[in-house]
Structure formats: C-alpha cells, structure tokens
Amino acid sequence: MKCRICKEDIRESPDLINLCRYKGGPTHLGCCTNSCSWDQAPCRHSSGVFQKV
C-alpha cells in the first residue's frame, strides 16, 4: 500500500496512517500535515488517523 502523496510504501514507515477523502486513500500523517495542511494538523479531508499494529 502506497502513500497517495509521496508514493512510498506505508508499511515501511513508522508514521501514522491518515485516510484522506481528497487524495482518495491512505497517506502518511506527516505527508498530510506537511503538504496539505496550513496548521500542521490533519486537514478537513481527513476521515481518520490510524496507528499500525
């Protein structure tokens, strides 16, 4: 499974997973807050933030 922003494998990163309605799938939380957010928090397109088990 790849991040919809950076295209890197989500399973290889220690970052949390953000489910983004705008990008249409999973993103790294860091990619979301660094690339799409003005206030360094998940933006309004975020459906939820999940931790990998």
PDBQT receptor file of N, H, CA, C and O in Angstrom, charges set to zero:
ATOM      1  N   MET A   1       0.844  -1.163   0.000  1.00  0.00    +0.000 N 
ATOM      2  CA  MET A   1       0.000   0.000   0.000  1.00  0.00    +0.000 C 
ATOM      3  C   MET A   1       0.900   1.241   0.000  1.00  0.00    +0.000 C 
ATOM      4  O   MET A   1       1.820   1.341   0.812  1.00  0.00    +0.000 OA
ATOM      5  N   LYS A   2       0.641   2.167  -0.892  1.00  0.00    +0.000 N 
ATOM      6  H   LYS A   2      -0.107   2.086  -1.551  1.00  0.00    +0.000 HD
ATOM      7  CA  LYS A   2       1.471   3.356  -1.074  1.00  0.00    +0.000 C 
ATOM      8  C   LYS A   2       0.748   4.614  -0.575  1.00  0.00    +0.000 C 
ATOM      9  O   LYS A   2      -0.476   4.724  -0.661  1.00  0.00    +0.000 OA
ATOM     10  N   CYS A   3       1.530   5.546  -0.059  1.00  0.00    +0.000 N 
ATOM     11  H   CYS A   3       2.524   5.457   0.010  1.00  0.00    +0.000 HD
ATOM     12  CA  CYS A   3       1.021   6.854   0.339  1.00  0.00    +0.000 C 
ATOM     13  C   CYS A   3       0.589   7.597  -0.925  1.00  0.00    +0.000 C 
ATOM     14  O   CYS A   3       1.318   7.605  -1.918  1.00  0.00    +0.000 OA
ATOM     15  N   ARG A   4      -0.579   8.213  -0.894  1.00  0.00    +0.000 N 
ATOM     16  H   ARG A   4      -1.170   8.205  -0.088  1.00  0.00    +0.000 HD
ATOM     17  CA  ARG A   4      -1.101   8.928  -2.065  1.00  0.00    +0.000 C 
ATOM     18  C   ARG A   4      -0.401  10.262  -2.306  1.00  0.00    +0.000 C 
ATOM     19  O   ARG A   4      -0.646  10.912  -3.322  1.00  0.00    +0.000 OA
ATOM     20  N   ILE A   5       0.467  10.678  -1.386  1.00  0.00    +0.000 N 
ATOM     21  H   ILE A   5       0.666  10.151  -0.560  1.00  0.00    +0.000 HD
ATOM     22  CA  ILE A   5       1.188  11.942  -1.573  1.00  0.00    +0.000 C 
ATOM     23  C   ILE A   5       2.625  11.683  -2.007  1.00  0.00    +0.000 C 
ATOM     24  O   ILE A   5       3.058  12.202  -3.035  1.00  0.00    +0.000 OA
ATOM     25  N   CYS A   6       3.378  10.884  -1.236  1.00  0.00    +0.000 N 
ATOM     26  H   CYS A   6       3.027  10.463  -0.401  1.00  0.00    +0.000 HD
ATOM     27  CA  CYS A   6       4.799  10.677  -1.544  1.00  0.00    +0.000 C 
ATOM     28  C   CYS A   6       5.067   9.401  -2.338  1.00  0.00    +0.000 C 
ATOM     29  O   CYS A   6       6.178   9.198  -2.828  1.00  0.00    +0.000 OA
ATOM     30  N   LYS A   7       4.065   8.547  -2.468  1.00  0.00    +0.000 N 
ATOM     31  H   LYS A   7       3.163   8.711  -2.070  1.00  0.00    +0.000 HD
ATOM     32  CA  LYS A   7       4.149   7.293  -3.236  1.00  0.00    +0.000 C 
ATOM     33  C   LYS A   7       5.066   6.242  -2.601  1.00  0.00    +0.000 C 
ATOM     34  O   LYS A   7       5.394   5.245  -3.244  1.00  0.00    +0.000 OA
ATOM     35  N   GLU A   8       5.485   6.454  -1.342  1.00  0.00    +0.000 N 
ATOM     36  H   GLU A   8       5.218   7.264  -0.820  1.00  0.00    +0.000 HD
ATOM     37  CA  GLU A   8       6.307   5.471  -0.627  1.00  0.00    +0.000 C 
ATOM     38  C   GLU A   8       5.413   4.440   0.050  1.00  0.00    +0.000 C 
ATOM     39  O   GLU A   8       4.239   4.703   0.309  1.00  0.00    +0.000 OA
ATOM     40  N   ASP A   9       5.971   3.270   0.334  1.00  0.00    +0.000 N 
ATOM     41  H   ASP A   9       6.925   3.057   0.123  1.00  0.00    +0.000 HD
ATOM     42  CA  ASP A   9       5.223   2.189   0.974  1.00  0.00    +0.000 C 
ATOM     43  C   ASP A   9       4.870   2.579   2.410  1.00  0.00    +0.000 C 
ATOM     44  O   ASP A   9       5.747   2.933   3.197  1.00  0.00    +0.000 OA
ATOM     45  N   ILE A  10       3.612   2.512   2.734  1.00  0.00    +0.000 N 
ATOM     46  H   ILE A  10       2.899   2.224   2.094  1.00  0.00    +0.000 HD
ATOM     47  CA  ILE A  10       3.148   2.890   4.077  1.00  0.00    +0.000 C 
ATOM     48  C   ILE A  10       3.638   1.900   5.130  1.00  0.00    +0.000 C 
ATOM     49  O   ILE A  10       3.913   2.298   6.262  1.00  0.00    +0.000 OA
ATOM     50  N   ARG A  11       3.752   0.629   4.783  1.00  0.00    +0.000 N 
ATOM     51  H   ARG A  11       3.529   0.306   3.863  1.00  0.00    +0.000 HD
ATOM     52  CA  ARG A  11       4.165  -0.390   5.759  1.00  0.00    +0.000 C 
ATOM     53  C   ARG A  11       5.604  -0.223   6.209  1.00  0.00    +0.000 C 
ATOM     54  O   ARG A  11       5.967  -0.711   7.279  1.00  0.00    +0.000 OA
ATOM     55  N   GLU A  12       6.440   0.456   5.421  1.00  0.00    +0.000 N 
ATOM     56  H   GLU A  12       6.145   0.853   4.552  1.00  0.00    +0.000 HD
ATOM     57  CA  GLU A  12       7.861   0.623   5.760  1.00  0.00    +0.000 C 
ATOM     58  C   GLU A  12       8.114   1.812   6.683  1.00  0.00    +0.000 C 
ATOM     59  O   GLU A  12       9.207   1.934   7.235  1.00  0.00    +0.000 OA
ATOM     60  N   SER A  13       7.150   2.671   6.859  1.00  0.00    +0.000 N 
ATOM     61  H   SER A  13       6.261   2.572   6.411  1.00  0.00    +0.000 HD
ATOM     62  CA  SER A  13       7.326   3.895   7.646  1.00  0.00    +0.000 C 
ATOM     63  C   SER A  13       6.746   3.734   9.049  1.00  0.00    +0.000 C 
ATOM     64  O   SER A  13       5.736   3.052   9.224  1.00  0.00    +0.000 OA
ATOM     65  N   PRO A  14       7.369   4.352  10.046  1.00  0.00    +0.000 N 
ATOM     66  CA  PRO A  14       6.807   4.311  11.402  1.00  0.00    +0.000 C 
ATOM     67  C   PRO A  14       5.678   5.326  11.598  1.00  0.00    +0.000 C 
ATOM     68  O   PRO A  14       5.067   5.370  12.666  1.00  0.00    +0.000 OA
ATOM     69  N   ASP A  15       5.400   6.135  10.583  1.00  0.00    +0.000 N 
ATOM     70  H   ASP A  15       5.897   6.100   9.716  1.00  0.00    +0.000 HD
ATOM     71  CA  ASP A  15       4.402   7.196  10.683  1.00  0.00    +0.000 C 
ATOM     72  C   ASP A  15       2.991   6.626  10.802  1.00  0.00    +0.000 C 
ATOM     73  O   ASP A  15       2.726   5.504  10.369  1.00  0.00    +0.000 OA
ATOM     74  N   LEU A  16       2.086   7.413  11.396  1.00  0.00    +0.000 N 
ATOM     75  H   LEU A  16       2.301   8.324  11.748  1.00  0.00    +0.000 HD
ATOM     76  CA  LEU A  16       0.671   7.042  11.466  1.00  0.00    +0.000 C 
ATOM     77  C   LEU A  16       0.044   7.146  10.076  1.00  0.00    +0.000 C 
ATOM     78  O   LEU A  16       0.588   7.809   9.192  1.00  0.00    +0.000 OA
ATOM     79  N   ILE A  17      -1.086   6.499   9.890  1.00  0.00    +0.000 N 
ATOM     80  H   ILE A  17      -1.528   5.961  10.608  1.00  0.00    +0.000 HD
ATOM     81  CA  ILE A  17      -1.777   6.495   8.605  1.00  0.00    +0.000 C 
ATOM     82  C   ILE A  17      -2.982   7.415   8.677  1.00  0.00    +0.000 C 
ATOM     83  O   ILE A  17      -3.794   7.330   9.599  1.00  0.00    +0.000 OA
ATOM     84  N   ASN A  18      -3.086   8.291   7.698  1.00  0.00    +0.000 N 
ATOM     85  H   ASN A  18      -2.427   8.360   6.949  1.00  0.00    +0.000 HD
ATOM     86  CA  ASN A  18      -4.229   9.196   7.579  1.00  0.00    +0.000 C 
ATOM     87  C   ASN A  18      -5.062   8.727   6.387  1.00  0.00    +0.000 C 
ATOM     88  O   ASN A  18      -4.519   8.482   5.310  1.00  0.00    +0.000 OA
ATOM     89  N   LEU A  19      -6.361   8.604   6.572  1.00  0.00    +0.000 N 
ATOM     90  H   LEU A  19      -6.802   8.803   7.447  1.00  0.00    +0.000 HD
ATOM     91  CA  LEU A  19      -7.244   8.247   5.472  1.00  0.00    +0.000 C 
ATOM     92  C   LEU A  19      -7.817   9.546   4.909  1.00  0.00    +0.000 C 
ATOM     93  O   LEU A  19      -8.571  10.244   5.586  1.00  0.00    +0.000 OA
ATOM     94  N   CYS A  20      -7.453   9.862   3.667  1.00  0.00    +0.000 N 
ATOM     95  H   CYS A  20      -6.841   9.294   3.117  1.00  0.00    +0.000 HD
ATOM     96  CA  CYS A  20      -7.774  11.154   3.075  1.00  0.00    +0.000 C 
ATOM     97  C   CYS A  20      -8.848  11.030   2.000  1.00  0.00    +0.000 C 
ATOM     98  O   CYS A  20      -8.695  10.276   1.039  1.00  0.00    +0.000 OA
ATOM     99  N   ARG A  21      -9.938  11.779   2.173  1.00  0.00    +0.000 N 
ATOM    100  H   ARG A  21     -10.062  12.392   2.954  1.00  0.00    +0.000 HD
ATOM    101  CA  ARG A  21     -11.007  11.779   1.167  1.00  0.00    +0.000 C 
ATOM    102  C   ARG A  21     -10.574  12.520  -0.096  1.00  0.00    +0.000 C 
ATOM    103  O   ARG A  21     -11.006  12.152  -1.188  1.00  0.00    +0.000 OA
ATOM    104  N   TYR A  22      -9.742  13.541   0.016  1.00  0.00    +0.000 N 
ATOM    105  H   TYR A  22      -9.391  13.840   0.903  1.00  0.00    +0.000 HD
ATOM    106  CA  TYR A  22      -9.308  14.327  -1.135  1.00  0.00    +0.000 C 
ATOM    107  C   TYR A  22      -8.365  13.516  -2.029  1.00  0.00    +0.000 C 
ATOM    108  O   TYR A  22      -8.524  13.496  -3.249  1.00  0.00    +0.000 OA
ATOM    109  N   LYS A  23      -7.387  12.853  -1.417  1.00  0.00    +0.000 N 
ATOM    110  H   LYS A  23      -7.258  12.870  -0.426  1.00  0.00    +0.000 HD
ATOM    111  CA  LYS A  23      -6.427  12.038  -2.178  1.00  0.00    +0.000 C 
ATOM    112  C   LYS A  23      -6.986  10.668  -2.529  1.00  0.00    +0.000 C 
ATOM    113  O   LYS A  23      -6.397   9.950  -3.338  1.00  0.00    +0.000 OA
ATOM    114  N   GLY A  24      -8.115  10.293  -1.932  1.00  0.00    +0.000 N 
ATOM    115  H   GLY A  24      -8.593  10.876  -1.275  1.00  0.00    +0.000 HD
ATOM    116  CA  GLY A  24      -8.770   9.035  -2.275  1.00  0.00    +0.000 C 
ATOM    117  C   GLY A  24      -8.090   7.801  -1.729  1.00  0.00    +0.000 C 
ATOM    118  O   GLY A  24      -8.097   6.753  -2.374  1.00  0.00    +0.000 OA
ATOM    119  N   GLY A  25      -7.502   7.908  -0.547  1.00  0.00    +0.000 N 
ATOM    120  H   GLY A  25      -7.496   8.760  -0.023  1.00  0.00    +0.000 HD
ATOM    121  CA  GLY A  25      -6.876   6.742   0.055  1.00  0.00    +0.000 C 
ATOM    122  C   GLY A  25      -5.939   7.105   1.185  1.00  0.00    +0.000 C 
ATOM    123  O   GLY A  25      -6.015   8.203   1.736  1.00  0.00    +0.000 OA
ATOM    124  N   PRO A  26      -5.050   6.180   1.532  1.00  0.00    +0.000 N 
ATOM    125  CA  PRO A  26      -4.172   6.381   2.679  1.00  0.00    +0.000 C 
ATOM    126  C   PRO A  26      -2.995   7.300   2.368  1.00  0.00    +0.000 C 
ATOM    127  O   PRO A  26      -2.458   7.305   1.260  1.00  0.00    +0.000 OA
ATOM    128  N   THR A  27      -2.613   8.074   3.374  1.00  0.00    +0.000 N 
ATOM    129  H   THR A  27      -3.049   8.070   4.274  1.00  0.00    +0.000 HD
ATOM    130  CA  THR A  27      -1.403   8.895   3.303  1.00  0.00    +0.000 C 
ATOM    131  C   THR A  27      -0.669   8.770   4.634  1.00  0.00    +0.000 C 
ATOM    132  O   THR A  27      -1.264   8.411   5.649  1.00  0.00    +0.000 OA
ATOM    133  N   HIS A  28       0.618   9.067   4.620  1.00  0.00    +0.000 N 
ATOM    134  H   HIS A  28       1.101   9.359   3.795  1.00  0.00    +0.000 HD
ATOM    135  CA  HIS A  28       1.336   9.196   5.885  1.00  0.00    +0.000 C 
ATOM    136  C   HIS A  28       0.803  10.443   6.574  1.00  0.00    +0.000 C 
ATOM    137  O   HIS A  28       0.508  11.433   5.905  1.00  0.00    +0.000 OA
ATOM    138  N   LEU A  29       0.677  10.418   7.868  1.00  0.00    +0.000 N 
ATOM    139  H   LEU A  29       0.917   9.614   8.411  1.00  0.00    +0.000 HD
ATOM    140  CA  LEU A  29       0.221  11.593   8.598  1.00  0.00    +0.000 C 
ATOM    141  C   LEU A  29       1.185  12.759   8.378  1.00  0.00    +0.000 C 
ATOM    142  O   LEU A  29       0.754  13.903   8.236  1.00  0.00    +0.000 OA
ATOM    143  N   GLY A  30       2.465  12.476   8.351  1.00  0.00    +0.000 N 
ATOM    144  H   GLY A  30       2.816  11.547   8.467  1.00  0.00    +0.000 HD
ATOM    145  CA  GLY A  30       3.463  13.528   8.114  1.00  0.00    +0.000 C 
ATOM    146  C   GLY A  30       3.321  14.161   6.742  1.00  0.00    +0.000 C 
ATOM    147  O   GLY A  30       3.477  15.375   6.606  1.00  0.00    +0.000 OA
ATOM    148  N   CYS A  31       3.030  13.369   5.730  1.00  0.00    +0.000 N 
ATOM    149  H   CYS A  31       2.904  12.384   5.841  1.00  0.00    +0.000 HD
ATOM    150  CA  CYS A  31       2.829  13.915   4.381  1.00  0.00    +0.000 C 
ATOM    151  C   CYS A  31       1.601  14.814   4.365  1.00  0.00    +0.000 C 
ATOM    152  O   CYS A  31       1.609  15.870   3.733  1.00  0.00    +0.000 OA
ATOM    153  N   CYS A  32       0.552  14.400   5.055  1.00  0.00    +0.000 N 
ATOM    154  H   CYS A  32       0.545  13.542   5.568  1.00  0.00    +0.000 HD
ATOM    155  CA  CYS A  32      -0.675  15.203   5.125  1.00  0.00    +0.000 C 
ATOM    156  C   CYS A  32      -0.399  16.542   5.799  1.00  0.00    +0.000 C 
ATOM    157  O   CYS A  32      -0.750  17.589   5.256  1.00  0.00    +0.000 OA
ATOM    158  N   THR A  33       0.217  16.520   6.959  1.00  0.00    +0.000 N 
ATOM    159  H   THR A  33       0.502  15.669   7.400  1.00  0.00    +0.000 HD
ATOM    160  CA  THR A  33       0.422  17.760   7.706  1.00  0.00    +0.000 C 
ATOM    161  C   THR A  33       1.469  18.650   7.052  1.00  0.00    +0.000 C 
ATOM    162  O   THR A  33       1.382  19.873   7.160  1.00  0.00    +0.000 OA
ATOM    163  N   ASN A  34       2.457  18.070   6.376  1.00  0.00    +0.000 N 
ATOM    164  H   ASN A  34       2.527  17.077   6.288  1.00  0.00    +0.000 HD
ATOM    165  CA  ASN A  34       3.500  18.875   5.737  1.00  0.00    +0.000 C 
ATOM    166  C   ASN A  34       3.103  19.383   4.360  1.00  0.00    +0.000 C 
ATOM    167  O   ASN A  34       3.561  20.451   3.952  1.00  0.00    +0.000 OA
ATOM    168  N   SER A  35       2.268  18.655   3.633  1.00  0.00    +0.000 N 
ATOM    169  H   SER A  35       1.896  17.788   3.964  1.00  0.00    +0.000 HD
ATOM    170  CA  SER A  35       1.951  19.016   2.254  1.00  0.00    +0.000 C 
ATOM    171  C   SER A  35       0.586  19.648   2.063  1.00  0.00    +0.000 C 
ATOM    172  O   SER A  35       0.410  20.469   1.163  1.00  0.00    +0.000 OA
ATOM    173  N   CYS A  36      -0.368  19.289   2.876  1.00  0.00    +0.000 N 
ATOM    174  H   CYS A  36      -0.225  18.621   3.607  1.00  0.00    +0.000 HD
ATOM    175  CA  CYS A  36      -1.749  19.705   2.631  1.00  0.00    +0.000 C 
ATOM    176  C   CYS A  36      -2.350  20.585   3.712  1.00  0.00    +0.000 C 
ATOM    177  O   CYS A  36      -3.408  21.178   3.500  1.00  0.00    +0.000 OA
ATOM    178  N   SER A  37      -1.711  20.683   4.853  1.00  0.00    +0.000 N 
ATOM    179  H   SER A  37      -0.852  20.201   5.025  1.00  0.00    +0.000 HD
ATOM    180  CA  SER A  37      -2.309  21.376   5.994  1.00  0.00    +0.000 C 
ATOM    181  C   SER A  37      -1.642  22.724   6.233  1.00  0.00    +0.000 C 
ATOM    182  O   SER A  37      -0.426  22.856   6.091  1.00  0.00    +0.000 OA
ATOM    183  N   TRP A  38      -2.434  23.714   6.592  1.00  0.00    +0.000 N 
ATOM    184  H   TRP A  38      -3.422  23.606   6.708  1.00  0.00    +0.000 HD
ATOM    185  CA  TRP A  38      -1.908  25.038   6.926  1.00  0.00    +0.000 C 
ATOM    186  C   TRP A  38      -1.482  25.111   8.390  1.00  0.00    +0.000 C 
ATOM    187  O   TRP A  38      -0.608  25.903   8.742  1.00  0.00    +0.000 OA
ATOM    188  N   ASP A  39      -2.097  24.290   9.247  1.00  0.00    +0.000 N 
ATOM    189  H   ASP A  39      -2.807  23.647   8.961  1.00  0.00    +0.000 HD
ATOM    190  CA  ASP A  39      -1.850  24.413  10.688  1.00  0.00    +0.000 C 
ATOM    191  C   ASP A  39      -1.148  23.195  11.292  1.00  0.00    +0.000 C 
ATOM    192  O   ASP A  39      -1.188  22.999  12.506  1.00  0.00    +0.000 OA
ATOM    193  N   GLN A  40      -0.507  22.378  10.457  1.00  0.00    +0.000 N 
ATOM    194  H   GLN A  40      -0.475  22.537   9.470  1.00  0.00    +0.000 HD
ATOM    195  CA  GLN A  40       0.247  21.195  10.901  1.00  0.00    +0.000 C 
ATOM    196  C   GLN A  40      -0.620  20.180  11.629  1.00  0.00    +0.000 C 
ATOM    197  O   GLN A  40      -0.134  19.471  12.511  1.00  0.00    +0.000 OA
ATOM    198  N   ALA A  41      -1.892  20.101  11.274  1.00  0.00    +0.000 N 
ATOM    199  H   ALA A  41      -2.287  20.676  10.558  1.00  0.00    +0.000 HD
ATOM    200  CA  ALA A  41      -2.832  19.107  11.791  1.00  0.00    +0.000 C 
ATOM    201  C   ALA A  41      -3.545  18.494  10.589  1.00  0.00    +0.000 C 
ATOM    202  O   ALA A  41      -3.581  19.111   9.525  1.00  0.00    +0.000 OA
ATOM    203  N   PRO A  42      -4.111  17.303  10.728  1.00  0.00    +0.000 N 
ATOM    204  CA  PRO A  42      -4.845  16.732   9.598  1.00  0.00    +0.000 C 
ATOM    205  C   PRO A  42      -5.919  17.707   9.111  1.00  0.00    +0.000 C 
ATOM    206  O   PRO A  42      -6.642  18.297   9.914  1.00  0.00    +0.000 OA
ATOM    207  N   CYS A  43      -6.015  17.867   7.806  1.00  0.00    +0.000 N 
ATOM    208  H   CYS A  43      -5.427  17.388   7.154  1.00  0.00    +0.000 HD
ATOM    209  CA  CYS A  43      -6.945  18.837   7.238  1.00  0.00    +0.000 C 
ATOM    210  C   CYS A  43      -8.380  18.314   7.258  1.00  0.00    +0.000 C 
ATOM    211  O   CYS A  43      -8.645  17.218   7.752  1.00  0.00    +0.000 OA
ATOM    212  N   ARG A  44      -9.289  19.099   6.724  1.00  0.00    +0.000 N 
ATOM    213  H   ARG A  44      -9.074  19.990   6.323  1.00  0.00    +0.000 HD
ATOM    214  CA  ARG A  44     -10.717  18.757   6.753  1.00  0.00    +0.000 C 
ATOM    215  C   ARG A  44     -11.062  17.553   5.891  1.00  0.00    +0.000 C 
ATOM    216  O   ARG A  44     -12.162  17.013   6.004  1.00  0.00    +0.000 OA
ATOM    217  N   HIS A  45     -10.145  17.122   5.032  1.00  0.00    +0.000 N 
ATOM    218  H   HIS A  45      -9.251  17.560   4.940  1.00  0.00    +0.000 HD
ATOM    219  CA  HIS A  45     -10.382  15.947   4.197  1.00  0.00    +0.000 C 
ATOM    220  C   HIS A  45     -10.066  14.634   4.916  1.00  0.00    +0.000 C 
ATOM    221  O   HIS A  45     -10.332  13.558   4.382  1.00  0.00    +0.000 OA
ATOM    222  N   SER A  46      -9.512  14.714   6.099  1.00  0.00    +0.000 N 
ATOM    223  H   SER A  46      -9.296  15.589   6.533  1.00  0.00    +0.000 HD
ATOM    224  CA  SER A  46      -9.132  13.523   6.853  1.00  0.00    +0.000 C 
ATOM    225  C   SER A  46     -10.366  12.782   7.378  1.00  0.00    +0.000 C 
ATOM    226  O   SER A  46     -11.210  13.355   8.067  1.00  0.00    +0.000 OA
ATOM    227  N   SER A  47     -10.446  11.499   7.034  1.00  0.00    +0.000 N 
ATOM    228  H   SER A  47      -9.760  11.034   6.474  1.00  0.00    +0.000 HD
ATOM    229  CA  SER A  47     -11.540  10.664   7.546  1.00  0.00    +0.000 C 
ATOM    230  C   SER A  47     -11.168  10.019   8.870  1.00  0.00    +0.000 C 
ATOM    231  O   SER A  47     -12.041   9.571   9.614  1.00  0.00    +0.000 OA
ATOM    232  N   GLY A  48      -9.890   9.971   9.163  1.00  0.00    +0.000 N 
ATOM    233  H   GLY A  48      -9.181  10.335   8.559  1.00  0.00    +0.000 HD
ATOM    234  CA  GLY A  48      -9.428   9.375  10.407  1.00  0.00    +0.000 C 
ATOM    235  C   GLY A  48      -7.935   9.118  10.364  1.00  0.00    +0.000 C 
ATOM    236  O   GLY A  48      -7.344   9.002   9.291  1.00  0.00    +0.000 OA
ATOM    237  N   VAL A  49      -7.335   9.030  11.533  1.00  0.00    +0.000 N 
ATOM    238  H   VAL A  49      -7.815   9.124  12.405  1.00  0.00    +0.000 HD
ATOM    239  CA  VAL A  49      -5.914   8.738  11.679  1.00  0.00    +0.000 C 
ATOM    240  C   VAL A  49      -5.794   7.413  12.414  1.00  0.00    +0.000 C 
ATOM    241  O   VAL A  49      -6.421   7.207  13.453  1.00  0.00    +0.000 OA
ATOM    242  N   PHE A  50      -4.980   6.515  11.863  1.00  0.00    +0.000 N 
ATOM    243  H   PHE A  50      -4.470   6.683  11.019  1.00  0.00    +0.000 HD
ATOM    244  CA  PHE A  50      -4.871   5.167  12.398  1.00  0.00    +0.000 C 
ATOM    245  C   PHE A  50      -3.425   4.821  12.707  1.00  0.00    +0.000 C 
ATOM    246  O   PHE A  50      -2.503   5.292  12.040  1.00  0.00    +0.000 OA
ATOM    247  N   GLN A  51      -3.240   3.996  13.720  1.00  0.00    +0.000 N 
ATOM    248  H   GLN A  51      -3.989   3.614  14.261  1.00  0.00    +0.000 HD
ATOM    249  CA  GLN A  51      -1.923   3.503  14.095  1.00  0.00    +0.000 C 
ATOM    250  C   GLN A  51      -1.770   2.091  13.568  1.00  0.00    +0.000 C 
ATOM    251  O   GLN A  51      -2.690   1.277  13.661  1.00  0.00    +0.000 OA
ATOM    252  N   LYS A  52      -0.594   1.803  13.010  1.00  0.00    +0.000 N 
ATOM    253  H   LYS A  52       0.153   2.464  12.934  1.00  0.00    +0.000 HD
ATOM    254  CA  LYS A  52      -0.334   0.443  12.520  1.00  0.00    +0.000 C 
ATOM    255  C   LYS A  52      -0.113  -0.496  13.699  1.00  0.00    +0.000 C 
ATOM    256  O   LYS A  52       0.436  -0.092  14.724  1.00  0.00    +0.000 OA
ATOM    257  N   VAL A  53      -0.535  -1.731  13.558  1.00  0.00    +0.000 N 
ATOM    258  H   VAL A  53      -0.981  -2.060  12.725  1.00  0.00    +0.000 HD
ATOM    259  CA  VAL A  53      -0.375  -2.711  14.620  1.00  0.00    +0.000 C 
ATOM    260  C   VAL A  53       0.759  -3.650  14.301  1.00  0.00    +0.000 C 
ATOM    261  O   VAL A  53       1.050  -4.554  15.084  1.00  0.00    +0.000 OA
TER     262      VAL A  53
